[in-house]
């Protein structure tokens, strides 16, 4: 029995009790949950449903809890139900119901942990969105790891997710980029306001190689061809990192396709656009922004904010229910203004838009800051991080901490093959579970089509079963709160639980010892642990190795 199945049984019992009492069943919630008690002696799971319902139904919590306990105790798989405190239910499952979870996990395979919580909801997930004027750097890399993991989590919760990269390919930065590449092609110093680094010279040389007459075409040509070359590099770096975008959206398309003018017209219809001193403004202060924002300056020039408005409206008109923005540490001011844009467009900022801010990342080696990139000049690039630590170590380490805090990564720590290194610790369990299965096969042992779930009664077996049962709720919560690090921390706890099971519960026979049904049951439990570890690592974009 899974925690979700037990929670459904608790709710079914409540419906029967409420109906028998002649009370209003519409006061019952659509769903409920169960949780593991802090103290194992209190049972396998606990429910506070009686406490939640008592006041609504006009009954005493303890009385309702007693009736719920009596009704729930009749459920197949429930061994006993006790009432504790003011109305908590402490539930114990019988051995067969508890052990059957291993069968459920193995049979569901990759589907275990997935849900329909966000079924049908169309989510636009925008992250990284780096300017095409330089390589993907360390700050982008954190959002690449977190954003892609968040996309996987939202998909696991049933959402229809489109991963989108917004390319800032209009405006002054592209002009400066073109001048910088042209200067490098001419063997001249970079402009004072331009971009430096060997990557500029690399792009210039590629352009000259592909277009021998490029020096006759001017900086606009170098800007156009150069930024396309830079975009190709960025895509290659991200794909190498396991991050794929469904859409690469060009800022130019907003301007060239009339999307900005269309957005201003739509916002004006909503009554929030006004003219003042020759400029066009959006009254965002009506919705919590600290000041109103200029859309078109008095000289007729459209602002970046006008493009932001157009981009949001474009997303909504493409049919996305929720637009999620993952922005860098220097974008805190965007939270209020983008929420105000949603409100000005007639949307619900609490539902249709989310703005998440990620903090900085520092890279050190043995406590000392890593030197800046030779190729990129003043940044550390994604490719250099991958070269130094590998994709798995980088992705796991970047995703395992809350984005609310500044993160410091020590190259030596995250590549060390030791228990203290979280990614190694979790991947080692993945490899160990696979090794157990291989060794069983070498001995001619199979787990069979089924097993006696009632045999799994050892304390460490039950601990592992409970930990495996927590996985779907962890995935759902991590998706709901937009916090992939919850999956990583769960996997680390699960790894410890599996090690304790492995140490105390021998799975395979020794010598001429006969194969027992308990060993086959433990093989099922081992393979269930392998399934959950692999599913959890996949949500983080990390591999579950079979050998280490």
N, C-alpha and C positions, 0 to 999 in steps of 0.2 A: 504494500500500500504506500503510495506517495503522499507527501504532505498535502498536496493539492486534493488528492482523493479523500484524505481524512477531513480536510476543511469542508469539502462538499458534503461529506457524511454528517458533520456537525450541523451544517445549515439545514440538511434534510431533516435531522432530528428536531431542530428548532421549528420547522414548518409543521411537523406532526404535533408537537407540544402546543403550539399557538392555535392550531386548528382545533385540537381537542378541548382547549380552554374556551373556545369561542371568541378569541381575540382577533385583532386585525392583522392578517398575514401580509398586507402591503407595507407594514412597518419593518419587515425584515429586509436586510440588505440583499443586493443581488449576489454578492460574494462575501466570503470571510476568509480568514487565514488562521493557521496554527503556527506556533513557534516552539522551539526547543527550550525547555526550562533551564535556567542557569544552573540549577542543582539537579544532576541526573536522577537522584533518588526520588524526585517528584514525578517521574514518569518520562515517557518518550516525547510527548508533545503537550502543549497547554493551549487553552482557548479562553478568551475573555468575552465571548459573545453574550453570555448572560448579563454581564455588567453593562455592555453596550445597549442591550435591548430593554433592560428592566424598567428604566424610567419612561421610555416611550410607551411600553405596554401597560404601565401602571401596576407593576408587581414588584415584590421584593427580589433582589438579585439572587440571594441564597436559595429562595424557594424555586425560582426559575432554573437555577443551576442544578438543583437536585433532580428536577424533572428532566432536564436535558441529559444529565448523567445516566438516569435510568433508561431513557430512550436510546441514547448513543451506545450504551453497553450491549444492546441487542444487535449491533452492526457486525457483520462478518469481518473478522480480522481484528476486532477490538477486544482485548483481554479484560481490561477493567477501566473504569472512570471514577475518579474521586473528586469531590468538591473541596476546594481549598480557599481559605481566607473569606473575603466578602462575596465570592461567587466565581472563582476561577475553576476551570475544568482541567484536571490532570489526567491525561490519557496514556494508557499502556497498550501497545499492540501485542498480539500473540506472535510467537516466533515465526510462524509461516508467513504472516502478513508482513512482518518487518523484513525478512529475508527475501521475499518476493520482489523487492525493489531491484535487486541485482538482475533478475530476469527482465524487468521492465527496461532498465537502462541498456542492457545488451541488445534487446530486441529493437528498441527505438534507435539505437546507434546515433548517427549524426543529428537526428531530430530531437534527442533528449536535451531538454533545457530550452527549447524553442516554445513559443506561445503565440496566441492570437490577440494579445493585449492591445496592440496597435493595428489590428487587422484593417487593411484598406486605407489607412491614413497615408497620404502622399507627402513625403518629407523632402525638401530641398536642403541638402547639407553642404554648405560652402566652407571650405577650409584651405589652408595654405595661402592661396591667392597672392602669390609673390609677383612683384614687378618683374617683367621680362628684361631686366637690365643687368642681371647677375645670377650666379648659381644659387640653388636652394641652400640656405644657411641653417645654422644650428637652431635658431628660433623657429623657422619654418618646419624643421624636422620634428620638433615636439608636436606641433599641430598635425603633421602628417601621420605620426603614430597614433595620436589620440583621436584625430578626426576619422581615420580609417577604422579604428576599433569601434568608435561610436556608431559609424555606419553599419558595421557588422552587428552590433547590439540591437540597433533599431530594426534591422531586417529580421533578427532572431525573435523580436517581439511582434513581428507581423507587418511592420510598416513597409511601404513601397518607397525605397530610398534612392534618390538621385544624388550622386556625389559630384559637386561642381567646383571648378576652379575659375575664379574671376581674374581675367588678365587685364591689368592696367596698361593698355597699349595705346592710350591717347594722352596728349598733354606734354608738358615741358620735359618730363623725365625721359621720354622717348627721343625728344630732340637732343638732349644732352648726351644720351647714349649714342645716337648717330654721330655726333661730333667727336665723341671719344673714340669710336671705332675708326672713323675716317682719319683722325690724328695718328692712331697706331698704324694704319695702312701707309701713311706718309712718313712713318718713322719719326713723328713729332711727339713732344710731350703731351700728356692728356690736358684738356682744357681745365682751367681753374675750377670750374663748377662741374667737371665731368667725372667719369668713372675710371678707376685705376685697377691694376691687377693683370696678371698674365692672361687671364681668360679673355680680356679685351683684345690683346695681341693675337691670341689663338683664333678668335672670330674674324679679325681683320685678315689674317692669312688665309683662312678658309674662303672668305669672300673673294680675295684676289686670285686664289687658285681656281675658283669656279667661274669668275668673271674677270678675265685679264684686263678689260677696259674699265673696271670699276672706278678707278681714280678720276675718270672723266665724268662720272655720273653725280657726284656731289653727296652732301651729308644726308639728304632725304633718302637716297638709295641705300646708303649704309645703314640708316636707321631701320628701314623696312626689312632688308635682307638680314641684317644683324639681329633684330629682335626675333625673327622667325628661327634663326639658328639657335638663339638663346632658349627659346621656347622648346625646341627639339631636345636640347640638353636637359632642360628641367624635366621634361616628360620622361626621358630615359633614366634620370636619377631617381625619380619617384617610382617608376615601374620596377626598377632594381630593388627598391625599398619595399616592394609589395603593395604600392598604393596606385590604384587606377581610378581615374576620373571619367565619369560618364559624359560630362560636358565640360569643355573649355570655352568659357563665355568671354567674348571680346568686348571691352568697353567701347571700342570703335563702333560696334554694331548698334549700341544704344544711340549714338549720335548720328551715324549715317543712315539708320533705318527709321528715324523719326520717333524713336521711343521716348526721348526726353520731352519733346513737344507733346506727345500723347499723354505722358504722365502729368505734365503741368495742367493739361486740359482736364484730366480726371480729378486732380486735386482741387482745381478751381470749381468744378461741379460740386464738390463736397463743401465748398464755402470756406476753405482755409487758406486760399491764396489771396494776397493783396499787393497793391502797388504803392510804393513809397519812394519819393525823391528819385524817380526814374528807374528804380530797380523793382524786381519782382521778388516777393517774399513768401515764405510759408510760415503761418502762425503756429509754430510748434510749442510755444509756451502754453497754449491751451491744454496741452497733454503732458506737462511735466518737464519739458526741456527748459534749460536755464535762459535761453534767449531765442528769438525768432531767427530763422535762417534765410539767407539770400539764395535765391534760385538763379536769377539772371541779374548780373550787375548792370549799373546804369549805362555802361559802354556796350551792352548787348552780349557780353561774354557769359556763357553758362558756367556755373560753379561745379566743383566736384560733388557737392551735396545734391545738385540737380540730377547728376548721374546716379547717385545713391537712391534717390526717390524713384527714378525710372527703372532701376534694376529691381527694386523690391516689387513694384507694380508689375513688371515683366514676369517675375517669378509667380506671383499670384495668378496672373492671367494665363500662365502655362499650366495652371491647375493644381499647384501645390497648396496643401492645407496648412503646412507649417514650414516656415523658412528659418533655418538654423544657421547662424553666422558664428564661426570660430575665428576670433580676432586676436591680435597680438597684445602684449602688455601695455603698449602706448595708445591703445584705442578705447580706454574707459569712457571717454566722452561720447563714443558712438552708441552706447547703450540707450541713453535717454533720447537721443535724436532719432535713432532708428525705430524705437518704440513709438515715438511721436509721429513718424512717417506712417507707420501702420495705422495709428488712430486717425490721422488726417485722411487716410485713404478709405476710412469707413470700416476698418477691420478691428478685431479684438487683440490688442497687444499681448494679453495674457495667453492667447492661444496661437495666433498666427505668426508670431515672430519670437525668436529667442536669440540673444546675443551672449555668447560665452567668451570670457577673456582668459587668456593663458599667460602665466608668468614666465620669466626668463629662465634660460638654462645656462649653467656654467659647466665647462668641461675641464677636468683636471687630470693630472697623472701623478700619483703618489703625493697628492696634496698641492701640487704646483699647477697653475693655469697652463693649459695647452697653448702653444704658440699659435698666432694667427696664420691663416692659410697663405702659402707662398703664391698659389695660383690666383686666389680671389682677393688678395690684398688685405683687407681689414675684416674678414669674416672667416669662420670655419664652415666648410661645406658639408652637405649631406654625404657626398661621395667619400670624403675623408673620414667621416664618422664610421661609415660602413666598412671602409678599408681597415680601420683601427680595431673595431670590435665585432663586426659582423651584423647582419640584418636582425637576427633573433635577439641578441643581447641589446642592441640599440632600441628596437621596438618595445621589448618588454620593459626595459629600464625607463623609457620615456613615458610609458603608459601606466606604470604601477603607482605613481604618485598623483595626488590631487593637483589639478592645474591651477588651483588657487595659490599655490606656494612656489617660490623660486626653487628650482631643482639643480643640484650639483651632481654631476656624474663623474666618477673616478674610473678612468679607462682600465686600470689594473684591477679594480674591485669587480667590475661587471664582466670581466673576461676570466676571472679566477675560477678554476674548477674546484670549488669548495662549497660546503653546506651553507656558508655565510653569504654566498652569492645567490640571490633569489631565483634568477632565471636558470642557473645551473641546477639548483635544488629541485625546481619543478620539472625541468626536462629530464633530470635523472630518474624521477619516478616514472615518467612516460617510458623511458628506456627500460627500466626495471620491470614494469608490467609486461612489456613486449618480450623481454628476456624470459620471464616465467612462462609465457605462452609457447615460446620456441622450445624451451627445455622440456615442457610437457609433451610437445609434439615429437621431440627426439626420443622420448621414453615411450612413445606410442600411446600417450594418454590424451583423450579428448574430454571435453566437458560434457559432451552428449547433448541431446535435444532438450533436456530439462533436468532439474535437480530437486532435491528435497530441501525447500527453503527453511523448514523448521530446524535444520541442523545448524544453522548459523546463529549460535546463541552465545558465543564467547564475547566478553566485554569489548574487545578490540574489533571484532567483526561488527558488532552493533554500532560502535562509534563510527566505523567507516560507512556503514549503511546510512546512518543519520546524516553524515557529511555529504554523501552522494545525493541524498534527498533534498538537501538545501540548495542544490545547484540551480534549479529552475527559478526559485525565488530570487537568488542572487542576480541572475541574468535579467529578470524583469525589473528589479530595483535599479540595477546599473543603467538599464536603458531609460527608465523613467526619470532618474536623477541626472542623466548624462554624465556618468562617472565610471568609465572603464576600469579605473584603478580598483574598484570593488571586486572585479573578477580576478585580477592578479593577486590581491590579498587573500581571497578565498582559495585560490589554487595553492598558495603557500601553506595555508592551514591544512588543506586536503593532503598535500604532500607529507606533512608531518603525521597526519592521521594514518595514511597508508603505511609509512615506515614502521609505525608502532604495531599495526596489524601484521605486517610482514615479519617483524621480529618475534612476535608472540604466537602466530598461527601458521604453522608449517603447511605449505600448500602441496609440495611434491614429496613422493616417498623417498626414502633413503635406502640404498642397498637393495635387498630382496624384499623389502617391505611391500605388502600388497596395497593396491590402490583402493582407497575407501570412498564411499559416497560423500563423506565430509570433504575430502580433497577435491572431488569434482565440484561440490558446492563452492568451495573456496576459489576454484578456477573461475567460476562464474563471477564471483565477487572481484577477483583480480581484473578480469576483463571489463567489468563495469567501471572500475576505477580508471583503467586505461581509456575507456570511452569518454569519461567526464574530463579527465586531464586533457585529452586531445581536443575535445569540443571547446573547453575553456581557453586553451592556447590559441585555437583557431580564431576565437573572437578577438584576440589581441594581435592576430596576424603573425603568430609565432608557430614554428613547426613543433611537432611532438615526435622526437627522434625514436627510432627503434633500437638504436645502438649509440653508445657514447664511449 
